[in-house]
Amino acid sequence: MAELVIRSSSGDEQRIQLEQEEYVLGRDPTVSIPLRDRKVSRQHARIFLKGASYHIEDLGSVNGVLVDGVPFQGSRKLAPGNEYDVGGFLVLYVPGTQDQQRAFSFTGKTAPFADQEFLLPQGELEVGRVDGNAIVIPDTSVSRNHALVVVTQRAVTVHDLGSSNGTLVNGNRVSKRTLAPGDVVAFGNVEFEFQASGPSAVKLPAALGILRDTSSTSKVAIFLAGASAALLIGTLVYLLAGGPGASIAPISPREYRHEIEIDESLKRANSAVHDEDWEEAIECCLAVFVKDPIHVRARDDLKAVTRNQEHSRALQRAKNELENRSYRAAITTAMKVPSTAYYAEAASRIASSARKQLVSRLVERANTACRRQEWSQCQEDAIEAFSLSPQSLELLSLIEQAETAMRSQEIEFSRFKRPVTDENLQFFARHSDPRVRGAVSRYIEDDLD
């Protein structure tokens, strides 16, 4: 059985047998393989079974995943001899030779496939009467979508899909059954004997992996028999591996093209993000989903890019509002961009500029109102300005001046509750006359006029 060897920077080592289809590595204690270190993200990477091989994929971690010291994008097939760095932890892949050489097959016992051998590639194989299934059985007793055969490195399980005549194992109707060597499986009236073989001279599982489709359910029927199958497989292995002496990787040409196209889409998405072309980035992420609907990185990237697009539009609205001197609207719109967002700094600058200009406008209006002895308007404008610039002593003085005048003239108003700070208390203690406080505060703020 294949294993992961994980070594920490202190030299501690753990070994994990790969028995599941997916593992998540990260700092979060709830993940499959917890790695306790600050350099490890909460969900840093995942290792998952794809076809006949385990792959590793970065989950948008801060420090990424490195292969032999080099960062990569997308997913990579785990290969023995490579070192995978996950937040400072060294991950090594040790393949299980026994599992790699194990092969499963169906041998037909009745027409129309009597004595023919069906070699089973790893994955989910649909069985049915019509084209489009992985295993097509042209017999009226077989339903259009009859059963699902799930092939892993260790076992083969049959699932009946609600067929009319049922799926039988050794004469007993089943809904789900893990097969043992020698079991007789019947889809309707068509019977097969299940076999599990050991080491093979032509490495049948790897060779069949070359022919297998990589979609969630294989769509390519692989009906091979006897010496012709061995000859065909041997030829394909020779051609696809590059001739004598080349290493044989259990990956099909279609799977290879599939992964290359995904990587290209992710690269285009990254380039679009760099150019802040969010529409292009979204299209590239959606292109990945067409080929891999559960691609983790594309899913996370799409969420981030969509958020960035929304924030970009909000930023542009805020800019327009600032240019049109709609300062309150510009502040409200800019504040919709979170402080952790891509455009947070730009939004903060717009909000700050709008706030500063709105305060300047309100202070000017408050001073004008005070000069005209329009005390209610003076207090109202000064209070709003103070809410945007709570450190302004000038505004506190204007508010107090307006309220003092309204009290003396018996004008009804809501008293402003001043924030009490040590600095304000000391300032008010030093300058009891509100007109003096106003003059001093304006001097402090370089308003020499």
C-alpha positions in Angstrom: 0.0 0.0 0.0 1.3 3.5 -0.9 2.5 5.7 2.0 3.2 9.3 2.8 6.3 10.0 4.9 6.0 13.4 6.6 9.1 15.0 8.3 9.0 18.1 10.4 11.9 20.6 10.5 12.9 19.1 13.9 13.3 15.7 12.3 10.1 14.1 13.6 8.6 11.6 11.2 5.2 10.1 10.7 4.0 7.6 8.1 0.5 7.5 6.7 -0.9 4.7 4.6 -3.0 6.0 1.7 -6.3 4.3 2.2 -8.7 7.1 1.4 -9.5 8.9 -1.8 -8.6 12.4 -0.3 -6.6 13.9 2.5 -6.3 17.5 3.5 -3.1 18.8 5.1 -3.2 21.9 7.3 -2.9 23.7 10.6 -6.6 23.2 11.4 -7.0 20.3 13.9 -10.1 19.0 12.0 -8.3 18.2 8.7 -7.2 14.7 7.7 -3.5 15.3 8.4 -2.9 18.2 10.9 0.5 19.9 10.7 1.2 22.2 13.6 3.3 25.1 12.5 2.6 28.8 11.8 3.9 28.5 8.3 1.2 26.0 7.5 -2.2 27.5 6.5 -5.4 26.2 8.1 -6.2 24.2 5.0 -2.9 24.1 3.1 -3.0 21.3 0.5 -4.9 18.2 -0.4 -3.7 14.8 -1.7 -6.3 13.0 -3.7 -6.8 9.9 -5.9 -7.1 10.7 -9.5 -7.4 7.7 -11.8 -4.7 5.3 -10.7 -2.5 7.9 -9.1 -2.4 10.2 -6.1 -2.0 13.9 -6.8 -1.2 16.9 -4.6 -2.8 20.4 -4.9 -2.3 23.7 -3.1 -5.5 25.0 -1.5 -4.6 28.7 -1.9 -2.1 28.6 1.1 0.0 31.6 2.1 3.3 29.8 1.6 2.3 27.5 -1.2 3.5 23.9 -2.0 6.9 23.4 -3.4 8.2 20.4 -5.5 11.9 20.0 -5.0 12.1 23.6 -3.9 10.0 25.0 -6.8 6.4 26.3 -6.4 3.8 25.1 -8.8 0.2 25.8 -9.8 -2.7 23.4 -10.3 -2.2 19.8 -9.2 0.8 17.5 -9.6 1.0 13.7 -9.6 2.9 12.4 -6.5 6.1 10.7 -7.7 8.6 8.7 -5.7 11.9 10.6 -5.3 10.3 14.1 -5.3 10.3 16.2 -2.1 7.1 18.2 -1.5 7.4 21.1 0.9 4.1 21.9 2.7 4.7 24.9 5.0 8.2 23.6 6.1 7.1 20.0 6.4 8.8 17.6 3.9 6.4 15.1 2.3 7.7 12.0 0.5 5.6 9.6 -1.5 6.3 5.9 -1.2 4.3 3.8 -3.8 3.0 0.4 -2.8 4.4 -2.0 -5.5 1.8 -4.7 -4.7 -1.1 -2.3 -5.3 0.4 -0.9 -8.5 0.7 -4.4 -10.0 -2.8 -5.6 -9.0 -5.3 -5.8 -11.9 -9.0 -6.6 -12.0 -11.1 -8.0 -14.8 -14.5 -9.4 -15.9 -14.5 -12.5 -18.0 -17.8 -13.1 -19.9 -19.6 -16.4 -19.1 -22.6 -15.9 -21.4 -23.4 -14.3 -24.8 -22.7 -11.8 -26.2 -19.2 -11.7 -24.4 -18.6 -15.4 -23.6 -14.9 -16.0 -22.9 -14.0 -12.4 -23.5 -11.9 -10.6 -20.9 -12.8 -7.0 -19.8 -9.9 -5.3 -18.0 -11.1 -2.8 -15.5 -9.3 0.6 -15.2 -9.6 2.5 -12.0 -12.5 4.9 -11.7 -16.2 4.8 -12.0 -17.5 2.7 -14.9 -21.1 2.9 -15.9 -22.7 -0.3 -17.2 -25.7 -0.2 -19.5 -27.4 -1.1 -22.8 -26.8 2.2 -24.7 -23.7 4.1 -25.9 -22.2 6.5 -23.5 -21.7 3.9 -20.8 -18.2 2.7 -20.1 -19.3 -0.9 -20.5 -21.9 -1.3 -23.1 -23.9 -4.6 -23.0 -26.3 -4.8 -26.0 -28.9 -7.1 -24.4 -32.6 -6.3 -23.8 -32.3 -7.6 -20.2 -29.9 -4.8 -19.4 -31.3 -1.4 -18.5 -30.1 1.8 -20.3 -28.2 2.8 -17.2 -28.0 -0.5 -15.3 -25.1 -0.4 -12.8 -22.0 1.4 -11.6 -18.7 -0.5 -11.2 -16.3 1.4 -8.9 -12.6 0.3 -9.3 -10.0 1.5 -6.8 -6.4 0.3 -6.2 -7.6 -2.2 -3.7 -11.1 -3.4 -4.6 -14.0 -3.4 -7.0 -17.6 -2.6 -5.9 -20.8 -2.9 -8.0 -23.8 -0.6 -7.4 -27.1 -1.3 -9.0 -28.7 1.9 -10.4 -32.4 0.8 -10.0 -32.3 -1.5 -13.0 -35.4 -3.4 -14.1 -33.8 -6.9 -13.9 -31.4 -6.2 -11.2 -27.7 -6.8 -10.5 -26.8 -10.2 -9.1 -23.7 -11.5 -7.3 -23.5 -15.3 -7.2 -27.3 -15.5 -7.9 -28.3 -13.0 -5.2 -29.8 -9.6 -6.1 -27.7 -6.8 -4.6 -27.8 -3.0 -4.4 -24.1 -2.7 -3.5 -21.4 -5.4 -3.1 -17.7 -5.5 -3.0 -16.5 -8.3 -5.2 -14.2 -11.2 -4.3 -12.2 -13.2 -6.9 -14.4 -15.8 -8.5 -17.7 -14.0 -7.9 -20.2 -14.3 -10.7 -21.8 -10.9 -11.5 -24.9 -10.8 -13.6 -26.2 -7.6 -15.2 -29.7 -8.7 -16.2 -29.1 -12.1 -18.0 -25.5 -11.4 -18.9 -22.9 -13.0 -16.6 -19.3 -12.2 -15.9 -16.7 -13.8 -13.6 -14.7 -11.4 -11.5 -11.0 -11.9 -11.3 -8.1 -10.2 -9.4 -4.6 -10.9 -10.8 -1.2 -10.2 -9.3 2.0 -9.0 -11.0 1.7 -8.8 -14.8 4.5 -8.6 -17.4 2.9 -5.8 -19.3 1.8 -3.9 -16.1 -1.9 -4.0 -17.1 -3.2 -1.4 -14.6 -0.7 1.2 -15.6 -1.4 0.5 -19.3 -5.1 0.7 -18.9 -4.7 3.9 -17.0 -3.2 5.3 -20.3 -6.4 4.5 -22.1 -8.8 5.6 -19.4 -10.9 8.8 -19.6 -10.4 11.2 -16.7 -13.9 12.5 -16.2 -15.8 11.7 -13.0 -17.3 8.7 -14.8 -15.2 7.1 -17.5 -16.9 7.3 -20.9 -14.5 5.1 -22.9 -15.4 1.4 -23.1 -12.3 -0.9 -22.8 -13.1 -4.3 -24.2 -9.8 -6.1 -24.7 -9.1 -9.9 -24.8 -6.2 -12.3 -24.8 -3.0 -11.8 -26.6 -4.4 -9.0 -28.8 -5.0 -6.9 -25.7 -1.5 -7.5 -24.4 0.0 -6.6 -27.8 -2.1 -3.4 -28.1 -1.2 -2.4 -24.5 2.4 -3.0 -25.0 2.5 -0.9 -28.2 0.7 2.0 -26.6 3.0 1.9 -23.5 6.0 2.0 -25.8 4.7 4.9 -27.9 3.4 7.0 -25.1 6.4 6.5 -22.9 8.7 7.6 -25.6 10.4 4.4 -26.5 12.9 2.1 -24.8 14.3 3.2 -21.5 11.5 5.8 -20.9 9.5 5.7 -17.6 5.9 4.6 -17.9 3.5 7.0 -16.1 0.0 5.8 -15.5 -1.6 8.8 -17.3 -3.6 8.8 -20.5 -3.0 11.3 -23.4 -6.5 12.6 -22.7 -5.7 13.0 -19.0 -2.5 14.7 -19.9 -4.2 17.2 -22.3 -6.9 17.6 -19.7 -4.4 18.7 -17.0 -2.5 20.9 -19.4 -5.7 22.7 -20.4 -6.6 23.2 -16.7 -3.1 24.6 -16.0 -3.3 26.9 -19.0 -6.7 28.3 -17.8 -5.3 28.9 -14.3 -2.2 30.7 -15.8 -4.5 32.9 -17.9 -6.6 33.6 -14.8 -3.5 34.6 -12.9 -2.4 36.9 -15.7 -5.9 38.5 -15.8 -5.8 39.0 -12.0 -2.4 40.7 -12.4 -4.0 43.0 -15.0 -7.1 43.4 -12.9 -9.2 42.1 -15.7 -11.8 40.4 -13.5 -14.1 39.4 -16.3 -11.4 37.5 -18.1 -10.3 35.9 -14.8 -13.8 34.7 -14.1 -14.1 33.2 -17.6 -10.8 31.3 -17.1 -12.0 29.9 -13.8 -15.3 28.8 -15.4 -13.3 27.1 -18.2 -11.6 25.0 -15.5 -15.0 24.0 -14.1 -16.0 22.7 -17.5 -13.1 20.2 -17.2 -13.1 19.6 -13.4 -16.3 20.7 -11.7 -14.8 20.1 -8.2 -11.4 21.8 -8.8 -10.7 23.3 -5.3 -8.3 26.1 -6.4 -10.6 27.2 -9.3 -13.5 27.3 -6.9 -11.6 29.5 -4.4 -10.1 31.7 -7.1 -13.6 32.3 -8.6 -14.9 33.4 -5.2 -12.0 35.8 -4.7 -12.1 37.1 -8.3 -15.9 37.7 -8.1 -15.4 39.6 -4.8 -12.7 41.7 -6.4 -14.9 42.5 -9.4 -17.7 43.7 -7.0 -15.2 45.7 -5.0 -13.7 47.2 -8.2 -17.2 48.3 -9.3 -17.8 49.8 -5.9 -14.5 51.6 -6.0 -15.3 53.1 -9.4 -18.7 54.3 -8.1 -17.0 55.9 -5.1 -14.5 57.7 -7.4 -17.4 59.1 -9.5 -19.2 60.2 -6.4 -16.1 61.9 -5.1 -15.6 63.7 -8.4 -19.2 64.9 -8.3 -18.7 66.1 -4.7 -21.2 63.6 -3.4 -19.0 63.1 -0.4 -21.4 61.3 1.9 -22.2 58.8 -0.9 -18.5 58.3 -1.7 -17.8 57.5 1.9 -20.7 55.0 2.2 -19.7 53.3 -1.1 -16.0 53.1 -0.3 -16.7 51.7 3.1 -18.4 48.7 1.5 -15.0 47.4 0.5 -13.7 45.3 3.5 -10.4 46.2 5.1 -9.0 42.8 4.0 -10.0 43.2 0.3 -7.7 43.6 -2.7 -8.9 47.2 -3.1 -9.0 48.0 0.6 -6.1 50.6 0.4 -7.6 52.4 -2.7 -11.0 52.4 -1.0 -9.5 53.8 2.2 -7.8 56.6 0.3 -11.1 57.6 -1.4 -13.0 57.5 1.9 -10.4 59.5 3.6 -10.4 62.2 0.8 -14.2 62.3 0.8 -14.3 62.5 4.6 -11.7 65.3 4.6 -13.5 67.4 2.0 -16.9 66.8 3.7 -15.5 67.9 7.0 -14.1 71.0 5.4 -17.4 71.8 3.8 -19.3 71.3 7.1 -16.8 73.4 9.1 -17.2 76.2 6.6 -21.0 76.0 6.9 -20.9 75.8 10.7 -18.7 78.9 10.9 -20.9 80.7 8.5 -24.1 79.8 10.5 -22.4 80.8 13.7 -21.5 84.2 12.3 -25.1 84.6 11.2 -26.2 83.5 14.6 -28.0 80.5 13.1 -27.2 78.4 16.1 -29.2 75.3 15.3 -27.6 75.0 11.9 -24.2 75.7 13.3 -24.6 73.0 16.0 -26.0 70.4 13.4 -23.2 70.9 10.9 -20.5 71.0 13.6 -21.8 67.7 15.2 -21.8 65.9 11.8 -18.3 67.2 11.1 -17.1 66.0 14.5 -18.5 62.5 13.9 -16.1 62.4 10.9 -13.2 64.2 12.6 -13.6 63.3 16.3 -10.1 64.8 17.2 -11.1 68.3 16.2 -11.1 70.7 19.1 -12.3 73.5 16.8 -15.6 71.6 16.2 -16.1 71.0 19.9 -15.7 74.7 20.5 -18.2 75.5 17.7 -20.7 73.1 19.2 -20.3 74.6 22.7 -20.6 78.1 21.3 -23.8 77.3 19.5 -25.3 75.5 22.5 -24.4 78.3 24.9 -26.1 80.8 22.6 -29.2 78.6 22.3 -29.5 78.2 26.1 -29.2 82.0 26.6 -31.9 82.6 24.0 -34.0 79.7 25.3 -34.0 77.9 22.0 -34.9 74.2 22.3 -32.1 71.8 21.2 -30.7 68.3 21.9 -27.5 68.7 23.9 -24.4 67.2 22.3 -22.7 64.7 24.6 -19.0 65.4 24.3 -16.6 62.4 24.3 -14.6 62.7 27.5 -10.8 62.3 27.0 -7.8 63.4 29.1 -6.7 65.7 26.3 -10.1 67.4 26.0 -10.4 67.8 29.8 -7.0 69.5 30.0 -7.8 71.7 27.0 -11.1 72.9 28.4 -9.5 73.4 31.8 -6.9 75.7 30.3 -9.3 77.7 28.2 -12.7 78.4 29.8 -13.9 81.0 27.2 -15.4 79.1 24.2 -14.2 81.9 21.8 -10.6 81.5 23.1 -10.9 77.7 22.8 -12.1 78.1 19.2 -9.2 80.4 18.3 -6.6 78.1 19.9 -8.0 75.0 18.3 -7.9 76.7 14.8 -4.3 77.8 15.5 -3.4 74.2 16.4 -4.9 73.0 13.2 -2.9 75.6 11.2 -6.0 77.6 10.4 -4.3 81.0 10.8 -7.0 82.9 9.1 
